[in-house]
Amino acid sequence: MTTSSSERGVSLGMPELPAPAYPDDVRARLETDAREIVARYPDSRSALLPLLHLVQSEEGHVTRTGMQFCADVLGLTTAEVTAVATFYTMYRRGPSGDYQVGVCTNTLCAVMGGDAIFESLQEHLGVGNGGTTEDGKVTLEHIECNAACDFAPVVMVNWEFFDNQTPASAKALVDDLRAGRPVTPTRGAPLCTFKETARILAGFPDERDGAVAAGGSAGPASLAGLKLAKGEVSAARVVHPRDGGPHDVGGDVHDPSPTEHLSSHDAPQDTSASDPAHPAGPTAEEGE
Amino acid sequence: MTVAAEIRGSSPEKLLAPVLSAFWDEDESWTLDVYRRHEGYEGLRKALAMAPDDLIAYVKESGLRGRGGAGFPTGMKWQFIPQGDGKPHYLVVNADESEPGTCKDIPLLFANPHSLIEGIVIACYAIRSSHAFIYLRGEVVPVLRRLHEAVREAYAAGFLGENILGSGLDLTLTVHAGAGAYICGEETALLDSLEGRRGQPRLRPPFPAVAGLYACPTVVNNVESIASVPAILNKGKDWFRSMGSEKSPGFTLYSLSGHVAGPGQYEAPLGITLRQLLDMSGGMRPGHRLKFWTPGGSSTPMFTDEHLDVPLDYEGVGAAGSMLGTKALQCFDETTCVVRAVTRWTEFYAHESCGKCTPCREGTYWLVQLLRDIEAGKGQMSDLDKLNDIADNINGKSFCALGDGAASPIFSSLKYFREEYEEHITGRGCPFDPAKSTAWADRTEVKA
């Protein structure tokens, strides 16, 4: 078997040959899906992210063949497609496991135990960050904040939520995955493989019975305030805030003019040159 | 008027105001049936009976402000869309919730996706758009499933598609899953990403209201902002203004997380305090005290226990030197090393910096090097001023708000916890035991 240029490191001399095409039947099937994706957008290029999810659902990662396919469908160069595919972290660049186990190690989860979970999983599985177990089942990664901080520490498997984990529960989870035992997320549907997940991300609804309803309406933490408000649990204690704070009623709502704040928080005033008298940013270069 | 009355109430029933979260505890809360049982799509009927310009004025008068962090008036954003320009207009909902600590839109979309869809139809009628997009971060597949299903239900019931409720409004709604990039939460980077490019912020002007998606007039709104609109239409702007303060009216989702006894979502009128939220929900975990917290995610300057009584609305938090942000109240107790926390956030910003502008790309890199050294006990006293200096060279000098966000934890932690940094330097290492901070630290039976 030949080694690819990326495995050899820097390649000198011969440029890489074009990627091999998909077999005809695969290509025909993917083209049908691709047409459906492209039809969702007023401009075909918008279909690129879902198309990359689609080719990932075919092979488990984004291959050169997959990128060539996207380029062909959208009339782009492979360089343009590669630039996009390498920007986003959800596109895998090499073969990996059926189950992507991501441990949140952003500050809050890390402090609450995410670091300890990640460390114990690395030891338990004998792989480092981004590594895949020998049986090809599990790829371990640390991930950034996944918007479930009230359920910390959080582990994601194929982007389904496993809330309030401990090192012991996480080890049991990966053991179950490797043994092929059914695994149920704390919120969300029974796990599908990484490829099947990628197809949902490409915009094709999960057709499995009960998949949408699985996991119930909301997780326990999501209901914490509601239960208090309905008097279903009694409040620990209720206090009055001290006086103070700008709660004085009156005064008009600030009415920004379009030039002052046309769009949002990151309007240029906030991010332009440090010395307004001597602007150094692009605004000055381009002029009005 | 109501601010004092509401806030000084004596029970959680009075302090909290579940609107968007009011029926999340019901079976199948995410379905159209349950949503309609709770007056779902009634706001839309009322909106369609108004002229679009009157609708924009109504939302403006309600005082609704953006819930994605900046607090820009939602109705104003809609008003900036030029009308009669002959170009297509677009509504893009920013559901790329990835700000560290922020966890409100994801549970909202999981339990109540139709509030967003109804809000989208109302907004599109107002700004005269016939194609809307929901840009959902890709890493939340359970939410994507429910959005797919909710959109299907809405089409089947005639709330999307052609001639909605006989109004003549045609609307296509596309759910678009992202692919993992924090920067795409920045609205112009989000638009580039939605156009199939690398998610990098755009130079403004032109602003999205003039040249957004496909260079056409575009409104980009946060999920919670749009999802709040149906209730305003259904129950009235006066009802909405009866909550919160004059400048920050209405209800919103506060997300409590970290070393607290009762983490979760608390929907309340704007202006509630962390002290009130903590006290009703059981406070910090037993035997521990609050050390530092963020009012709205890691990009908002941190607070300490001095700030427990700051009213959590746009003006209150601003006056205390931070930003309301996404109301992500991440609470850390005295077992937490602030240097460790800030180092981790800074590693995040360095990883997520898109590389387009130099101050952010280079600055976040060097901040990480310095912070790692300090945390490992290899720092020097002069590094602290250097940190401040580098942060100062990022803040306000980078292309978008990601850079400003990266500077916030540096400035604020040095302001409140400089001695702790110094201890890492003089003591040649971190004085904290991370094992004491874990969720299971005080539970003997689950020691790892």
Contacts between the chains, C-beta under 8 A, distances in Angstrom:
chain1	res1	chain2	res2	distance
A	40	B	174	4.9
A	41	B	174	6.9
A	42	B	88	7.1
A	42	B	131	6.5
A	42	B	214	6.3
A	43	B	195	6.8
A	43	B	196	7.9
A	43	B	214	5.5
A	45	B	195	6.0
A	45	B	196	3.8
A	45	B	197	7.6
A	46	B	176	7.7
A	46	B	194	5.9
A	46	B	195	5.7
A	46	B	196	5.0
A	47	B	196	6.7
A	48	B	196	3.4
A	48	B	197	7.9
A	49	B	176	7.2
A	49	B	177	7.4
A	49	B	178	6.8
A	49	B	179	5.3
A	49	B	193	7.0
A	49	B	196	6.3
A	50	B	176	7.1
A	50	B	177	6.9
A	52	B	179	6.8
A	53	B	138	7.5
A	53	B	177	6.8
A	53	B	179	7.0
A	74	B	196	7.5
A	83	B	198	6.0
A	84	B	196	6.7
A	84	B	197	6.3
A	84	B	198	5.8
A	87	B	181	6.5
A	87	B	198	4.2
A	87	B	199	6.6
A	87	B	354	8.0
A	88	B	178	7.4
A	88	B	179	3.6
A	88	B	180	4.9
A	88	B	181	5.2
A	88	B	199	7.6
A	89	B	179	7.5
A	89	B	180	3.7
A	89	B	181	6.8
A	90	B	138	5.1
A	90	B	139	6.9
A	90	B	178	7.9
A	90	B	179	4.3
A	90	B	180	3.7
A	91	B	179	6.0
A	91	B	180	7.8
A	105	B	344	7.4
A	106	B	100	5.0
A	106	B	344	6.5
A	106	B	345	7.6
A	106	B	348	5.8
A	107	B	100	6.2
A	107	B	101	8.0
A	107	B	298	6.7
A	107	B	330	7.6
A	107	B	341	4.9
A	107	B	344	4.3
A	107	B	345	5.2
A	107	B	348	7.6
A	108	B	100	6.9
A	108	B	101	5.9
A	108	B	257	6.0
A	108	B	258	5.8
A	108	B	330	5.2
A	110	B	344	5.6
A	111	B	258	7.6
A	111	B	332	6.6
A	111	B	336	5.5
A	111	B	340	7.3
A	111	B	341	6.6
A	111	B	434	7.4
A	111	B	437	4.8
A	111	B	438	7.7
A	112	B	258	7.0
A	112	B	259	7.7
A	112	B	437	7.1
A	112	B	438	6.2
A	112	B	439	4.7
A	113	B	437	8.0
A	113	B	438	3.8
A	113	B	439	5.1
A	113	B	440	6.4
A	115	B	434	6.5
A	116	B	434	7.4
A	116	B	435	7.3
A	116	B	438	5.9
A	116	B	448	5.8
A	120	B	448	6.2
A	143	B	139	7.4
A	144	B	98	7.1
A	144	B	100	7.4
A	144	B	182	6.8
A	144	B	348	5.8
A	144	B	351	7.2
A	144	B	352	7.3
A	145	B	98	6.2
A	145	B	99	7.3
A	145	B	100	4.2
A	145	B	101	6.9
A	145	B	102	7.4
A	145	B	348	7.6
A	146	B	139	5.6
A	146	B	140	7.1
A	147	B	97	4.7
A	147	B	98	6.8
A	147	B	102	6.2
A	147	B	103	4.6
A	147	B	105	7.2
A	147	B	106	4.2
A	147	B	137	7.5
A	147	B	140	6.7
A	148	B	103	5.5
A	148	B	106	6.8
A	149	B	100	7.9
A	149	B	101	5.4
A	149	B	102	7.4
A	149	B	103	4.6
A	149	B	255	6.7
A	149	B	257	3.8
A	149	B	258	7.5
A	149	B	263	7.6
A	149	B	328	6.8
A	149	B	330	6.4
A	150	B	103	5.6
A	150	B	255	5.9
A	150	B	256	6.6
A	150	B	257	4.7
A	150	B	263	4.1
A	150	B	264	4.8
A	150	B	265	6.8
A	151	B	103	8.0
A	151	B	263	7.5
A	152	B	257	6.2
A	152	B	258	7.4
A	152	B	263	7.4
A	152	B	439	6.9
A	153	B	438	7.9
A	153	B	439	6.4
A	156	B	139	6.8
A	158	B	141	7.2
A	159	B	138	7.2
A	159	B	139	5.1
A	159	B	140	6.5
A	159	B	141	4.3
A	160	B	141	6.0
A	160	B	142	6.1
A	161	B	142	6.5
A	164	B	439	7.2
A	166	B	439	7.5
A	166	B	440	5.5
A	166	B	446	5.3
A	166	B	448	6.5
A	167	B	448	3.7
A	168	B	446	6.5
A	168	B	448	6.4
A	185	B	142	7.4
A	187	B	110	7.0
A	187	B	142	5.9
A	188	B	141	6.8
A	188	B	142	3.4
A	188	B	145	7.8
A	189	B	141	8.0
A	189	B	142	6.5
A	189	B	145	6.6
A	197	B	141	5.8
A	200	B	141	5.9
A	200	B	144	6.2
A	200	B	145	6.8
A	200	B	148	7.9
A	201	B	138	5.4
A	201	B	141	7.1
A	201	B	144	6.9
A	201	B	177	4.6
A	201	B	179	7.8
A	202	B	177	7.7
A	203	B	148	7.8
A	203	B	175	6.8
A	203	B	176	7.6
A	203	B	177	6.8
A	205	B	145	7.1
A	205	B	148	4.2
A	205	B	149	6.9
A	205	B	152	7.3
A	206	B	145	5.2
A	206	B	148	7.5
A	211	B	145	6.1
A	212	B	30	7.9
A	212	B	145	5.0
A	212	B	146	6.1
A	212	B	148	7.8
A	212	B	149	4.6
A	213	B	28	6.5
A	215	B	142	6.2
A	217	B	24	5.7
A	217	B	25	6.9
A	217	B	26	6.4
A	217	B	27	6.7
A	217	B	28	6.5
A	217	B	29	3.9
A	217	B	30	6.2
A	217	B	110	8.0
A	217	B	111	5.1
A	218	B	24	4.3
A	218	B	25	7.1
A	218	B	29	6.8
A	218	B	107	6.1
A	218	B	110	6.5
A	218	B	111	4.2
A	219	B	107	7.0
A	220	B	264	7.5
A	221	B	263	5.3
A	221	B	264	3.7
A	221	B	265	7.0
A	222	B	21	7.4
A	222	B	24	6.1
A	222	B	107	4.1
A	222	B	110	7.6
A	222	B	111	6.4
A	222	B	264	6.3
A	222	B	265	5.1
A	223	B	21	7.9
A	223	B	24	6.0
A	223	B	25	5.3
A	223	B	264	7.0
A	223	B	265	7.7
A	224	B	256	7.5
A	224	B	262	5.3
A	224	B	263	7.0
A	224	B	264	2.8
A	224	B	265	6.5
A	224	B	266	6.7
A	224	B	281	6.5
A	225	B	16	5.5
A	225	B	18	6.6
A	225	B	21	6.7
A	225	B	254	7.7
A	225	B	264	6.2
A	225	B	265	5.4
A	225	B	266	3.4
A	225	B	267	5.6
A	225	B	268	7.3
A	225	B	281	7.9
A	226	B	18	5.0
A	226	B	21	5.3
A	226	B	22	7.2
A	226	B	24	6.0
A	226	B	25	5.8
A	226	B	265	7.7
A	226	B	267	7.5
A	227	B	25	7.2
A	228	B	12	4.1
A	228	B	16	6.2
A	228	B	266	7.6
A	228	B	280	6.0
A	228	B	281	6.9
A	229	B	12	5.7
A	229	B	13	5.8
A	229	B	16	3.9
A	229	B	17	7.4
A	229	B	18	5.0
A	229	B	267	7.7
A	230	B	13	7.6
A	230	B	18	7.8
A	230	B	25	8.0
A	231	B	11	7.9
A	231	B	12	7.6
A	231	B	13	6.0
A	235	B	11	6.8
A	235	B	12	4.6
A	235	B	279	7.7
A	235	B	280	4.2
A	235	B	281	7.7
A	236	B	261	7.3
A	236	B	262	7.8
A	236	B	279	6.3
A	236	B	280	6.2
A	236	B	281	6.5
A	236	B	282	4.2
A	236	B	283	6.4
A	237	B	279	4.6
A	237	B	280	6.9
A	237	B	283	7.8
A	238	B	10	5.9
A	238	B	11	6.1
A	238	B	12	6.6
A	238	B	15	6.9
A	238	B	276	7.2
A	238	B	279	6.1
A	238	B	280	5.4
A	239	B	275	5.9
A	239	B	276	6.1
A	239	B	279	4.7
A	240	B	8	5.6
A	241	B	7	6.8
A	241	B	273	4.5
A	241	B	275	6.1
A	241	B	276	6.2
A	241	B	309	4.8
A	241	B	311	7.2
A	242	B	309	4.8
A	244	B	309	6.7
A	245	B	271	7.9
A	245	B	273	8.0
A	245	B	309	7.0
A	245	B	310	6.2
A	245	B	311	4.1
A	245	B	316	4.8
A	245	B	319	7.4
A	246	B	311	7.3
A	246	B	315	4.7
A	246	B	316	5.7
A	246	B	319	5.2
A	247	B	3	5.6
A	247	B	4	7.5
A	247	B	7	7.9
A	247	B	245	5.8
A	247	B	271	6.5
A	247	B	311	5.8
A	247	B	316	7.3
A	249	B	1	6.5
A	249	B	3	6.5
A	249	B	245	7.0
A	249	B	246	5.1
A	250	B	246	6.5
A	251	B	246	6.7
A	251	B	247	7.1
A	253	B	63	6.1
A	253	B	73	7.3
A	253	B	246	7.2
A	253	B	247	5.7
A	254	B	247	7.2
A	255	B	76	7.8
A	256	B	72	7.7
A	256	B	73	7.8
A	256	B	76	7.0
A	258	B	80	5.9
A	258	B	209	7.9
A	261	B	72	6.6
A	262	B	80	6.0
A	262	B	204	7.9
A	262	B	205	7.4
A	262	B	207	4.3
A	262	B	209	6.0
A	262	B	210	7.9
A	263	B	72	7.7
A	263	B	77	7.4
A	263	B	80	7.7
A	263	B	187	7.0
A	263	B	204	6.7
A	263	B	207	4.1
A	263	B	208	5.6
A	263	B	209	6.0
A	263	B	220	7.8
A	264	B	66	7.0
A	264	B	68	7.9
A	264	B	70	5.1
A	264	B	72	5.2
A	264	B	77	7.7
A	264	B	187	5.9
A	264	B	220	7.3
A	265	B	69	5.9
A	265	B	70	2.8
A	265	B	71	7.8
A	265	B	72	6.8
A	265	B	401	5.9
A	266	B	70	7.6
A	266	B	186	6.5
A	266	B	187	7.5
A	266	B	188	8.0
A	266	B	201	7.5
A	266	B	204	8.0
A	266	B	400	5.2
A	266	B	401	4.1
A	267	B	204	6.8
A	267	B	207	7.6
A	268	B	204	5.7
A	268	B	205	7.6
A	270	B	396	6.6
A	270	B	401	7.0
A	270	B	404	6.8
A	271	B	396	6.1
A	271	B	397	7.3
A	271	B	398	6.1
A	271	B	399	6.5
A	271	B	400	6.3
A	271	B	401	6.8
A	271	B	403	7.3
A	271	B	404	6.8
A	272	B	396	7.4
A	273	B	397	6.9
A	274	B	396	6.1
A	274	B	397	5.8
A	282	B	203	5.7
A	283	B	203	7.9
